[in-house]
Amino acid sequence: MKFEELDLEEEVLDGLWAMNFRDCTPVQEMAIPILLEGNDLIGCAQTGTGKTAAYLLPILNNLVLDKYTQNAIRAVIMVPTRELAQQIDQQVEGFAYYLPVSSIAVYGGNDGRVWEQQKKSLNMGVDIVIATPGRLLSYIKLGLIDLSLVKYFILDEADRMLDMGFIDDIMLIIKELPKRRQTMLFSATMPSKIRELAKKIMQQPKEIRLAVSKPNENIDQSAYVCYEQQKPELVNILFSSMQIGEKVLIFASSKIKVKEVCRILKRLNLSVIEMHSDLEQAEREKVMHSFKSGKVQILVATDIVSRGIDIDDIALVINYDVPHDPEDYVHRIGRTARAGEKGSAITFISEQDQYDFLQIEGFLEKEVVKHPLPGKLGEAPLYEPKKGGRSRFISKLKGGGKKGNFGGANKKSGPRKPFKGGARSKQ
């Protein structure tokens, strides 16, 4: 569908043409008509599907048509990170080039000068505020922002915000909003907690859902079946035999595990850094800059970075823990094999995670190659996901990992090297 086939004002279409936007993505084609009609909307769509324009264009269109008080905030877009707030603010600037609409990105983790700039812009009047929950709540508590005339409220990447512990802040912010408003919730996954949130804050929402894309075919996927207590030593063995020459991203399910993996890799004198929700925004930015620039080659993180990081040269992704659903798996391993490059993804499957990984394999419509464990780790549990991965099942695979080969050869495919090696990086 072409954008001009939608009921958008000429000034909005002029901005789209100037940015060379001609055809709608599927999420835009489905969402924009629903939002133009004034309905609340739940949208389940991955990053990169065009969902930002799907809600921005109707908002901009309605702001042009609305008769409203000047110098009043009319739309609030909540996002989990500073980086996403800045990105959306830039998109508003592009789409609204021919419109009398202003916006500001409001986020924390910066110095007093930026605080004053944000405060000054809010005092001068702005139509759209794109904000992280913590910083917006700070402005509310200080009485520096008035949300009483907000007509459009958007939660973008809602699942990430809930995972990062923002639910209480979000509910406090919602109390400051008018009850009569249009609410939009976009999320890459739709767990029960998102459903519960939607029931509390939305009025008879329409729903759209885009099927999750399969992982890039350039990603070489494999796994190790192991006991939970074998994982630390497995990391130690893999990286002891690995020649690090490219970026590696390791996902763990908790801050404790992130720190544990970092300690192991630092003992190997590798260049490694950690990322999790305990870090302040300024620290997160420093971490991401170090990783993106190549100053640090290994990043160990929680799912806080499974989406929205724009780094094209990550060669290997390791899932220290199996993600809870196929969508999260796709997002994690999708950090590699970008921009036409090849990449590798390795997952550690403990007994309690076997059923979850079976669901991932079902989504992938294929069985992921399972490497035998290195011999020194001892026996591993059989991959018996339909039986719950009980501990009494003992693997006959005793490994014999070959140095530099990530723990040995696979029975079907022979020796494998997930990515090209280079000189080992010193910390």
PyMOL commands that set and color helices and strands:
alter all, ss='L'
color gray80, all
select helices_A, chain A and resi 3-5+10-18+26-36+51-65+82-95+112-124+133-141+158-163+167-175+192-201+228-240+255-267+281-293+303-305+326-333+351-364+375-377+385-387
alter helices_A, ss='H'
color red, helices_A
select strands_A, chain A and resi 41-44+75-78+103-106+128-131+152-155+182-187+206-209+219-225+247-251+272-275+298-301+314-319+343-349+369-371
alter strands_A, ss='S'
color yellow, strands_A
deselect
rebuild
show_as cartoon
